[in-house]
Amino acid sequence: MAELVRRIAQGHPLVVGIDTVFAERDRLSPTEIARELSGLPPALADALAQLPLGDRDLAEAMAAVPTVLALVPTREENARSSGPISPAPIRQAGGDPTPFLKSYKSLVQSQPDLRAAALAAGAIAVEPDADGVVRRLALAVAHRQTIVPSFALEVVRIGGGEPAIVIDTGPLGIERIRIGGTTIPTDRRGRAIIHFAPPLARYISASDVLDPAFDPAQLRGQVVLLGVAGISVAGLRETPLGLVRAVDLHAELIRSILLGDVLRRPPYLDWFELAAALAAGLAVIWLLRYARPMRGVAMAVVIVAALFGVELALFRFAGLLFDSTFPVLTLLAALGVMVVATLRAAEAELVPRTRGDAAGRGRACRRASDPNGPFTAAVSRLSGSSGHRCLCPASSRREWSEATSTTTC
């Protein structure tokens, strides 16, 4: 690792972020080997003891380039390698942001020699949403009433040569975080919504960097992140674009911050979505009339398409996260209620009319089937027979058939 950092430092990058926590001593260090193998010859043990420590060698390499280390916040009371920290200067604008930040009980840090050589250290707190997908990353966390900036935020700060971080807090929570002239919108808990996009970062294998044929000048003025490219599923994180490595999350966040395309969801969007839901529901109720239900259904489809179009346009051109799901579900629920109500109203109008028509036919049939009635006599004279027929419902037909053999009705 020390040789890799030296090789990178030759290219003079802006900053090197090491996404690894060196919480324990280097077991492959010569002094550690001499201590663990007690049966070594005295001459060999003395020779190993004279060699530099592995951690000290890495610290010397880190001192040659601006370096940011990672630290891991945990909820354990006394985690290993948890000691005093020296976070970046935090300036507060507005209220106190600490109550809105995620709080942790301890921090796992690298060895003291490495912490002393690095210019900064940031927290790597990757916590997915309720569905297991990582969409947000905390830009700061709280540790015993101390605000600790994130790993990506410290990389941006050190790379830009800024001395402090400013956190703007409003009555509803954290509104934004500023580093120099860079403003990063956040949610109320100080988390940045990553704008996942096809990666722009260039991935270089450590073996290629250590190759003498590699030109370190390619790294000049670049932000370099060192991470473990493991093949284990445990080292991967689920994102809207699929499984990615943890270091890729930080790279995406740094890219979003530097390009200014971190997604935003201001508090007023909640009210906007509620208003859209009410407007969509009222529109369906007004458009879906009993006389023309198909027109109302067609207009509902147009409104759903318009809501999805607004969501896409706000995301694409304004970087706003407008969620049309709630308005669309409200519209569909109102549409379903109105369609059922329309069908029931039509059925309620049709049944009395049908019953009235049947009753009218029955009365006419009974009048026509009366042997003493004028209509029956006229039919009898015209037909020349004693029998007579009329058109009537089946129930009347059965009644008259049972009452007389000469009348078939």
Buried (B, 14 or more C-beta within 10 A) or exposed (E): BBEBBBBBBBBBBBBBBBBBBBBEBBEEBBBBBBBEEEEBEEEEBEEBEEEEBBBBBBBBBBBBBBBBBBBBBBEEEEBEBBEEBEBBEBEBBEBEBBEBBBEBBBBBBBBEBBBEBBBBBBBBBBEEEEEEEBBBBBBBBBBEEEBBBBBBBBBBBBBBEBEEBBBBBBEEBBBBBBBBEBBBBBBBBBBBBBBBEEEEBEEEEBEEBEEEEBEBEEBEEBBBBBBEEEEEEEBBBBBEEEEBBBBBBBBBBBBBBBEEEBBBBEEEBEEBBEEBBEBBBEBBBEBBEEEEBEEBBEBBEEBBEEBEEBBEEBBEEEBBBBBBEBBBEBBBBBBEBBBEEBEEEEEEEEEEEEEEEBEEBBEBBBEBBBEEBEBBEEBBEEEEEEEBEBEBBEEBBEBBEEEEEEBEB
